[in-house]
Every structure is written in C-alpha cells, then in structure tokens.
C-alpha cells in the first residue's frame, strides 16, 4: 500500500465516529478529498463534519462510494457484512481500519498516546491544549470535542502528535508511541475482553512494548492495577497521584463551584499552585498526567499553568449544558460504574444543598449484565435516577438483561430509581417534575444527551 498522504480520494465508512471525524479533519488538512457515510442517527460530530464541508451520506449503499475513491477507511464498528465494505472488496479498493490509518499518521511522529479505562479523553484534550498554547504545534486527536477549539482534532505542523488510544478491540497494537500515558486500569468492554486478565494483559503488552523501545510511561502511581505492572519498568516510568511516593503529587486541594485549586510537587519539591476550571478529584489526577507529560516535552511550568487556567473541558465530560426555569443541567459520557460514581460525587459536592437528578442510558447488554451489582451501587446520593432502555451495540444480537433488572437492584441499595423506557417519555416526565434549583445530569455513551439539550431548549443537531 501507498503512504496515507499519497492517496487522493478517501471514503470513510462510519465517518460520524468521533475518532473517524478527527481523522477526516487531519486528512483534509493534508489536501486529501474526503467523503463518507454513517447511520441516520444524529451525533455530536454531525456539526463538525458540516463545518468541515465534508460530504457524507446518512445510510450505506454501494452507490455512495465515488468512482475516484482510491482508499477506504472504515470504523471497526462495521465488518464484511456492510454493503459498502462488500463494494470496496469487489472494486479492489485499498482499505484501512480507523486504528490502522491513525497509526500510519502517528507512528512517523514523536507520538504521545494517552490510554486508560477512565479519564483519557480529558487528559488528551488537556495535554493537547497545553502543547497548542505553548506553540509546540502538535497534531491532536481526542475522543470528544475540545470545548476550547469546538472540534475534536487539531492539525499542527510540528513533530509532536497526541492521540487518545482506545483499548477496545486491542487497538493498541497499531500504535508505537514515544510516550505512553496510562491513567488507570479498570476492567471494561466485557463483550470483547471476556476476562479481567485478558483486559489487563492488553495494557501490560502495550506498556512493555513502549518500555522495550526505550519510551517513557507516565502512569498514575495510585492505581492498584498499574502499580503491579509499572514496577517492572521503573527506569522508564514517571508517576503521578496523591500519594507522596509519586514523582508528581497534588495536595491541598480546594474546590468551589467554578474552579479547583491545588498545590503540586515534583520529586518532593514545591512547584506552586495550579488552578483549573474542572471539578472532581479525578480531574486533579487527569491534570497531573497532563502536567507530567507536558513537562517531559520541555514545556515550562509557567506556560503549563497558564494554559490550564483557560482550559474549559470537553464535550460530554461533566459538561454544563445550561439553565432553564432555574434548573441546572449537565451531561456526561459516563457509562461504567466507576465513572458514574466519580461524576455524581463531583456534582453532589458541587451542589450540596440541591436535589441532583440523574438519567442513565445503559450502554450494551453485556456491560450492563457483567457490572449489574456495581451499577446498582453507583447512584447513592442522587435524589432520583431514571434508567432508560439499554442502548445495545451493533454486535449484540439479543438482550441478556433488562433495565428493569437494574432498577430493582438500585432500589435495594438506595430506593431512588425509576424505569422510563424512552428519551421522549423521560423528557416529558422531567419537564413536569423538575423544580426550581434542581440539578440534572444525563449519563451514558448513547444519545441521552438529547434530553438535557431539549430541556434547555438547545438546538439538537438535526
């Protein structure tokens, strides 16, 4: 196959995927002609693609693929049964999966990969923003829209490239970073990784690969699973966390509704205060990861702190949507029990005297079944949690659990759950029952965000 930049017309199957949209932006900036297709459902990336003036179809058809197409890039959500994949095979068009294509761009750069079960999106975006503001001129690929940039990718002409590296389907194997950031390891994606050990081994192999090539690992030293792995690669590792044994340490944390302030130390030497606009102790850890990595890249702490003060987060990560009738609205991508607990804890601490409502859209039948007991314990402290019908993946052919099962389990623990099947019904219920000064957050990897947008009278991208 040719080098990626030597192709002319690229057609992208599943172009609305967040990573795919970022890749489309980079390739277009390199002068390639981009078009693609996806399902009709509205994603937050629809708006990004329209701004980029990239033509795409809201359905799959062999007739969609332009005659001049010389490369197909496809989302790993779509396999050989897809009609456009079949057409590409018949026409003998070169094909690359999304991670393969991203790897082609990434592996020729001074690559920084940000991995981990939780926090990698915010950490990637934060690090990318620091490097952009410090004139490093990086290329950045994030799994969500960076609010400061209003897009999920940035194309710089420097040698540095920062990507969010997803462990799902073992995409790690396509990336050869010079620096690997690992935020934590917490079993997930049980539809692909059948055991906890299988999941952990994917991270172990990635860390080992980077260390053997004399790369650097920036790792959360407080994470119990990571501790066991990184002790084998101490000379290649920089750690961060709250524990004083780490290279980088955060202490004296103070949070209010608008910001979080904390003191940082490097090798037990005081490095001053950091102020961020994000809330929650998990975001302090994300910030430490970004600081440690930017410092490794040679960015001064003065520039790092300045950039962090102006960073406002990413789409769907404890994102403030707005207010309507004095009801405060947020949205978050959280779809794992650990993420839900962390997000809700941060929000409850932020609004300690107000009723916090949650609307949860479970993502995949497999995840819901495997983590049912953990999910059931994740909503303590909220006033009410509404559970919608499960958002199944394209790879799941039958339901193995129902949202009603989760509601029953939640009510054993906290007696605050309601089952409402659809987004439309939930919207009407909330419209009638939310009171002045209530706080509501939508949670999930699907399109549950539409509820808070609709309640707030915000435009939904269709």
C-alpha positions as CSV (number, residue, x, y, z in Angstrom):
1,X,0.0,0.0,0.0
2,X,1.0,3.6,-0.6
3,X,1.6,6.1,2.2
4,X,-1.6,7.6,3.6
5,X,-0.7,11.1,2.2
6,X,-0.2,9.7,-1.3
7,X,-3.8,8.8,-1.7
8,X,-6.2,11.3,-3.3
9,X,-9.8,10.3,-2.6
10,X,-10.6,8.8,0.7
11,X,-14.1,7.4,1.5
12,X,-14.8,6.8,5.2
13,X,-17.4,4.2,6.4
14,X,-18.7,5.2,9.8
15,X,-17.5,8.8,9.4
16,X,-19.6,10.1,12.3
17,X,-17.5,8.2,14.9
18,X,-15.6,10.7,17.0
19,X,-12.2,9.3,16.0
20,X,-13.2,9.0,12.4
21,X,-14.2,12.6,12.3
22,X,-10.9,13.7,13.8
23,X,-9.0,11.6,11.2
24,X,-11.2,13.2,8.4
25,X,-10.1,16.6,9.6
26,X,-6.4,15.7,9.6
27,X,-6.6,14.1,6.1
28,X,-8.5,17.0,4.7
29,X,-5.9,19.4,6.1
30,X,-3.3,17.4,4.2
31,X,-5.1,18.0,1.0
32,X,-7.0,14.7,0.5
33,X,-10.5,14.6,-0.8
34,X,-12.8,13.2,1.9
35,X,-16.3,11.8,1.8
36,X,-18.2,9.1,3.8
37,X,-21.3,7.6,5.2
38,X,-22.9,6.6,8.5
39,X,-26.3,5.8,10.0
40,X,-29.0,8.4,10.1
41,X,-28.9,8.9,13.9
42,X,-27.6,12.3,14.9
43,X,-24.2,12.5,16.6
44,X,-22.4,15.5,18.1
45,X,-20.0,15.1,15.1
46,X,-22.6,16.0,12.5
47,X,-22.0,19.6,13.3
48,X,-18.2,19.1,13.0
49,X,-18.5,17.5,9.6
50,X,-20.7,20.2,8.3
51,X,-18.3,22.9,9.4
52,X,-15.5,21.0,7.6
53,X,-17.8,20.9,4.5
54,X,-17.3,17.1,4.2
55,X,-20.0,15.4,2.2
56,X,-21.5,12.3,3.9
57,X,-24.5,10.0,3.5
58,X,-26.9,9.1,6.3
59,X,-27.2,5.5,5.0
60,X,-25.0,2.8,3.5
61,X,-25.1,2.0,-0.2
62,X,-22.6,0.7,-2.7
63,X,-23.6,3.6,-4.9
64,X,-22.4,6.1,-2.3
65,X,-18.7,5.4,-2.9
66,X,-17.3,7.8,-5.5
67,X,-15.8,6.3,-8.6
68,X,-12.4,8.0,-8.0
69,X,-12.1,6.6,-4.5
70,X,-8.6,5.1,-4.0
71,X,-8.7,4.4,-0.3
72,X,-11.4,3.2,2.1
73,X,-11.1,3.9,5.9
74,X,-13.6,2.1,7.9
75,X,-14.8,2.2,11.5
76,X,-14.2,-1.1,13.4
77,X,-17.9,-1.0,14.2
78,X,-18.5,-2.2,10.6
79,X,-17.4,-5.6,9.2
80,X,-17.5,-7.5,5.9
81,X,-21.3,-7.7,6.1
82,X,-21.6,-4.0,5.4
83,X,-22.7,-3.3,1.8
84,X,-20.1,-0.6,1.3
85,X,-17.3,-2.9,2.6
86,X,-18.5,-5.5,0.1
87,X,-18.4,-3.0,-2.7
88,X,-14.9,-1.9,-1.7
89,X,-13.8,-5.6,-1.9
90,X,-15.4,-6.1,-5.3
91,X,-13.7,-2.9,-6.6
92,X,-10.4,-3.9,-5.1
93,X,-10.0,-0.5,-3.3
94,X,-7.3,-0.3,-0.7
95,X,-8.7,-0.5,2.8
96,X,-7.5,0.5,6.3
97,X,-9.4,0.3,9.6
98,X,-9.5,3.5,11.7
99,X,-6.7,2.5,14.1
100,X,-4.5,1.3,11.2
101,X,-5.0,4.7,9.5
102,X,-4.4,6.6,12.7
103,X,-1.3,4.5,13.3
104,X,0.1,5.4,9.9
105,X,0.0,9.1,10.8
106,X,1.0,8.6,14.4
107,X,4.0,6.3,14.1
108,X,6.0,8.7,11.9
109,X,5.7,11.4,14.6
110,X,7.0,11.9,18.0
111,X,3.9,10.2,19.4
112,X,2.2,10.6,22.7
113,X,-0.6,8.1,23.4
114,X,-3.0,8.6,26.2
115,X,-4.6,5.3,27.4
116,X,-6.6,4.1,30.4
117,X,-10.0,2.9,31.3
118,X,-11.2,6.3,32.5
119,X,-10.0,9.9,32.1
120,X,-8.2,9.5,28.8
121,X,-10.4,11.9,26.8
122,X,-10.0,14.8,29.3
123,X,-6.3,14.1,29.7
124,X,-5.6,14.0,26.0
125,X,-7.6,17.2,25.4
126,X,-5.9,19.0,28.3
127,X,-2.4,17.9,27.2
128,X,-3.2,18.9,23.6
129,X,-4.4,22.3,24.7
130,X,-1.2,22.9,26.8
131,X,1.0,22.0,23.8
132,X,-1.0,24.1,21.4
133,X,-0.9,27.1,23.8
134,X,2.8,26.6,24.3
135,X,3.5,26.8,20.5
136,X,4.6,23.2,20.2
137,X,2.3,23.0,17.1
138,X,1.1,19.4,17.8
139,X,-1.5,17.4,15.9
140,X,-4.1,16.2,18.4
141,X,-6.8,13.5,18.2
142,X,-9.4,13.4,21.0
143,X,-12.4,11.2,21.6
144,X,-14.7,14.2,22.2
145,X,-15.0,17.8,21.1
146,X,-12.4,20.1,22.9
147,X,-14.6,22.9,24.1
148,X,-11.8,25.5,23.6
149,X,-11.4,24.5,19.9
150,X,-15.0,23.5,19.2
151,X,-13.7,20.4,17.4
152,X,-12.1,17.1,18.3
153,X,-8.9,17.4,16.4
154,X,-6.1,19.9,15.8
155,X,-3.7,19.9,13.0
156,X,-0.3,21.4,13.7
157,X,2.9,21.3,11.6
158,X,5.2,20.3,14.5
159,X,6.7,16.9,15.0
160,X,4.5,16.0,18.0
161,X,1.2,14.1,17.8
162,X,-1.1,13.4,20.8
163,X,-3.8,10.7,20.5
164,X,-6.4,9.2,22.7
165,X,-5.6,5.5,22.5
166,X,-8.6,3.2,22.9
167,X,-8.0,-0.3,24.3
168,X,-11.2,-1.7,22.8
169,X,-10.6,-4.5,20.2
170,X,-6.9,-4.2,21.1
171,X,-6.3,-1.0,19.0
172,X,-3.1,-0.6,21.0
173,X,-1.3,-2.9,18.6
174,X,-1.3,-0.3,15.9
175,X,0.4,2.4,17.9
176,X,4.1,2.9,18.6
177,X,4.3,5.9,21.0
178,X,7.5,7.5,22.3
179,X,5.5,8.5,25.4
180,X,2.6,6.4,26.8
181,X,0.3,7.9,29.4
182,X,-1.8,5.4,31.4
183,X,-4.5,6.9,33.7
184,X,-5.8,3.7,35.3
185,X,-6.8,0.1,34.5
186,X,-10.3,-0.9,35.4
187,X,-12.0,-3.9,33.7
188,X,-14.4,-2.8,30.9
189,X,-15.7,-3.9,27.4
190,X,-16.7,-7.4,28.6
191,X,-18.2,-8.0,25.1
192,X,-14.7,-8.2,23.7
193,X,-12.4,-8.9,26.7
194,X,-14.0,-12.0,28.2
195,X,-12.0,-11.9,31.4
196,X,-10.4,-9.2,33.6
197,X,-7.0,-10.9,33.0
198,X,-7.4,-10.6,29.2
199,X,-8.2,-6.9,29.6
200,X,-5.2,-6.2,31.9
201,X,-2.9,-8.1,29.5
202,X,-3.7,-5.7,26.7
203,X,-2.3,-2.8,28.8
204,X,0.6,-4.9,30.0
205,X,1.7,-5.7,26.4
206,X,1.4,-2.0,25.4
207,X,3.4,-0.8,28.4
208,X,6.0,-3.5,27.8
209,X,6.3,-2.6,24.1
210,X,6.9,1.1,24.9
211,X,9.5,0.3,27.6
212,X,11.4,-2.1,25.4
213,X,11.7,0.6,22.7
214,X,13.1,2.9,25.4
215,X,10.0,5.0,25.5
216,X,8.6,6.7,28.6
217,X,5.5,5.7,30.6
218,X,3.6,8.4,32.5
219,X,1.5,6.4,35.0
220,X,-0.9,7.0,37.8
221,X,1.1,5.6,40.8
222,X,-2.1,5.5,42.9
223,X,-3.8,2.9,40.7
224,X,-3.6,-0.5,42.3
225,X,-3.6,-2.4,39.0
226,X,-1.0,-0.2,37.4
227,X,1.3,-0.5,40.4
228,X,1.9,-4.2,39.7
229,X,2.8,-3.5,36.1
230,X,5.0,-0.4,36.2
231,X,7.3,-1.8,39.0
232,X,8.9,-3.9,36.2
233,X,9.7,-0.7,34.2
234,X,10.7,1.8,36.9
235,X,13.5,3.4,35.0
236,X,11.1,4.1,32.1
237,X,8.3,5.5,34.3
238,X,7.2,8.8,35.7
239,X,4.4,8.5,38.2
240,X,1.7,10.9,39.4
241,X,-1.0,10.9,42.1
242,X,-2.0,11.9,45.6
243,X,0.5,9.5,47.3
244,X,3.7,11.3,48.3
245,X,5.8,8.4,46.7
246,X,4.9,9.6,43.2
247,X,7.1,11.8,41.0
248,X,4.3,14.3,40.7
249,X,2.0,14.9,43.6
250,X,-1.2,17.0,44.1
251,X,-2.0,18.2,47.6
252,X,-4.0,21.0,49.4
253,X,-7.0,20.6,47.0
254,X,-9.7,23.2,47.3
255,X,-12.8,23.1,45.2
256,X,-15.6,25.6,44.6
257,X,-18.4,25.8,42.0
258,X,-16.2,27.4,39.4
259,X,-12.7,26.0,39.9
260,X,-10.3,23.7,41.6
261,X,-7.0,24.8,43.1
262,X,-4.2,22.5,44.3
263,X,-0.5,22.5,45.0
264,X,1.9,20.4,43.0
265,X,5.2,18.9,43.9
266,X,7.8,17.2,41.7
267,X,10.2,14.9,43.4
268,X,9.0,16.4,46.7
269,X,10.0,19.9,45.6
270,X,7.2,22.5,45.7
271,X,6.2,23.7,42.2
272,X,3.4,26.1,43.2
273,X,-0.4,26.2,42.7
274,X,-2.5,25.1,39.8
275,X,-6.0,26.4,39.0
276,X,-8.4,24.5,36.7
277,X,-12.0,25.1,35.8
278,X,-12.9,21.4,36.2
279,X,-14.4,19.8,39.2
280,X,-13.8,16.4,40.9
281,X,-10.7,14.7,42.3
282,X,-10.4,12.5,39.2
283,X,-9.9,15.7,37.2
284,X,-7.0,16.6,39.5
285,X,-5.4,13.3,38.5
286,X,-6.1,14.0,34.8
287,X,-4.4,17.4,35.2
288,X,-1.4,15.9,36.9
289,X,-1.0,13.4,34.0
290,X,-1.1,16.3,31.5
291,X,1.4,18.4,33.6
292,X,3.9,15.5,33.9
293,X,3.7,14.8,30.2
294,X,4.0,18.5,29.1
295,X,7.0,18.9,31.5
296,X,8.6,15.8,29.8
297,X,8.1,17.6,26.5
298,X,10.0,20.6,27.7
299,X,7.2,23.0,28.3
300,X,7.8,25.3,31.3
301,X,5.5,25.2,34.3
302,X,4.6,28.8,33.8
303,X,3.2,28.0,30.3
304,X,1.5,24.8,31.6
305,X,-0.3,26.6,34.4
306,X,-1.4,29.5,32.1
307,X,-2.8,27.0,29.6
308,X,-4.6,25.0,32.3
309,X,-6.3,28.2,33.6
310,X,-8.0,28.7,30.3
311,X,-8.9,25.0,29.6
312,X,-12.7,24.6,29.8
313,X,-13.1,20.8,29.2
314,X,-14.6,18.6,26.6
315,X,-18.0,17.8,25.3
316,X,-19.9,15.2,27.3
317,X,-17.5,15.2,30.2
318,X,-19.3,16.8,33.1
319,X,-20.4,19.3,30.5
320,X,-22.5,22.3,31.7
321,X,-25.5,22.5,29.3
322,X,-27.3,25.5,30.8
323,X,-30.3,26.5,32.9
324,X,-34.0,26.6,32.2
325,X,-36.6,27.7,34.8
326,X,-33.7,27.7,37.3
327,X,-33.0,24.0,36.7
328,X,-29.2,23.4,36.3
329,X,-28.3,20.9,33.6
330,X,-25.2,18.8,32.8
331,X,-24.3,15.9,30.6
332,X,-21.6,13.2,30.8
333,X,-20.4,10.3,28.8
334,X,-20.1,8.1,31.9
335,X,-21.2,4.5,31.2
336,X,-19.1,2.5,33.6
337,X,-19.8,2.2,37.3
338,X,-16.5,3.9,38.3
339,X,-17.2,6.8,36.0
340,X,-20.7,7.3,37.2
341,X,-19.7,7.3,40.9
342,X,-16.9,9.8,40.3
343,X,-19.1,12.1,38.2
344,X,-22.0,12.1,40.5
345,X,-19.8,12.5,43.6
346,X,-18.2,15.6,42.0
347,X,-21.6,17.1,41.1
348,X,-23.2,16.4,44.5
349,X,-20.2,18.0,46.2
350,X,-20.6,21.0,43.9
351,X,-24.3,21.4,44.7
352,X,-24.6,20.0,48.3
353,X,-27.9,21.7,49.1
354,X,-29.7,20.9,45.9
355,X,-31.5,17.8,44.6
356,X,-29.5,16.1,42.0
357,X,-31.3,14.0,39.4
358,X,-29.6,11.5,37.0
359,X,-30.8,10.0,33.8
360,X,-28.8,6.9,32.9
361,X,-28.8,5.3,29.5
362,X,-27.1,1.9,30.0
363,X,-24.7,1.0,27.1
364,X,-24.6,-2.6,25.8
365,X,-26.4,-5.6,27.3
366,X,-23.1,-7.3,28.1
367,X,-21.7,-4.4,30.1
368,X,-24.9,-4.0,32.0
369,X,-25.1,-7.7,32.9
370,X,-21.5,-8.1,33.9
371,X,-21.4,-4.9,36.1
372,X,-25.0,-5.1,37.3
373,X,-24.2,-5.1,41.0
374,X,-21.6,-2.3,40.6
375,X,-24.1,-0.1,38.6
376,X,-26.7,-0.7,41.3
377,X,-24.3,0.9,43.9
378,X,-23.4,3.9,41.7
379,X,-26.3,6.2,42.3
380,X,-26.2,6.8,46.1
381,X,-26.7,10.4,47.0
382,X,-28.8,11.4,44.0
383,X,-32.4,12.4,44.5
384,X,-33.7,10.3,41.7
385,X,-32.2,8.2,38.9
386,X,-34.2,7.5,35.8
387,X,-33.0,4.4,33.9
388,X,-33.8,4.2,30.1
389,X,-33.9,1.1,28.0
390,X,-30.4,-0.3,27.3
391,X,-28.6,1.1,24.3
392,X,-27.4,-2.1,22.6
393,X,-24.3,-2.3,20.3
394,X,-24.4,-3.4,16.7
395,X,-22.6,-6.6,17.8
396,X,-25.2,-7.7,20.2
397,X,-28.0,-9.8,18.7
398,X,-30.1,-10.4,21.8
399,X,-30.8,-8.9,25.2
400,X,-29.3,-10.7,28.2
401,X,-30.5,-8.3,30.8
402,X,-33.2,-5.5,31.0
403,X,-33.1,-2.0,32.5
404,X,-35.9,-3.2,34.9
405,X,-33.3,-5.6,36.5
406,X,-31.0,-2.7,37.1
407,X,-33.8,-0.5,38.6
408,X,-34.7,-3.3,41.0
409,X,-31.1,-3.7,42.1
410,X,-30.6,0.1,42.6
411,X,-33.7,0.3,44.7
412,X,-32.3,-2.4,47.1
413,X,-29.4,0.0,47.7
414,X,-30.9,3.5,47.6
415,X,-34.6,3.3,46.7
416,X,-34.3,6.2,44.2
417,X,-34.7,4.6,40.8
418,X,-37.4,4.8,38.2
419,X,-37.7,2.9,34.9
420,X,-38.8,5.1,32.0
421,X,-38.2,3.3,28.6
422,X,-37.6,6.1,26.1
423,X,-35.9,9.5,26.0
424,X,-39.2,11.1,24.9
425,X,-41.0,9.8,27.9
426,X,-38.2,10.7,30.2
427,X,-38.2,14.3,28.8
428,X,-41.9,14.7,29.5
429,X,-41.6,13.3,33.0
430,X,-38.7,15.6,33.8
431,X,-40.4,18.6,32.3
432,X,-43.3,18.0,34.7
433,X,-41.4,17.1,37.8
434,X,-38.2,19.1,37.9
435,X,-38.3,22.0,40.4
436,X,-36.5,25.3,40.7
437,X,-32.8,24.9,41.7
438,X,-32.8,21.2,40.9
439,X,-29.7,19.8,39.2
440,X,-30.0,17.2,36.4
441,X,-27.3,15.2,34.6
442,X,-27.7,12.8,31.7
443,X,-25.2,9.9,31.7
444,X,-24.3,7.4,29.0
445,X,-22.4,6.6,25.8
446,X,-25.5,6.9,23.6
447,X,-27.6,9.9,22.7
448,X,-29.1,10.5,26.2
449,X,-27.6,14.0,25.9
450,X,-30.5,15.0,23.8
451,X,-32.7,15.1,26.9
452,X,-30.9,17.9,28.7
453,X,-30.4,19.7,25.4
454,X,-34.1,19.6,24.8
455,X,-35.0,20.6,28.3
456,X,-32.7,23.6,27.9
457,X,-34.2,24.5,24.5
458,X,-30.8,23.9,22.9
459,X,-30.6,23.0,19.3
460,X,-30.1,19.3,18.6
461,X,-28.0,18.9,15.5
462,X,-30.8,17.6,13.2
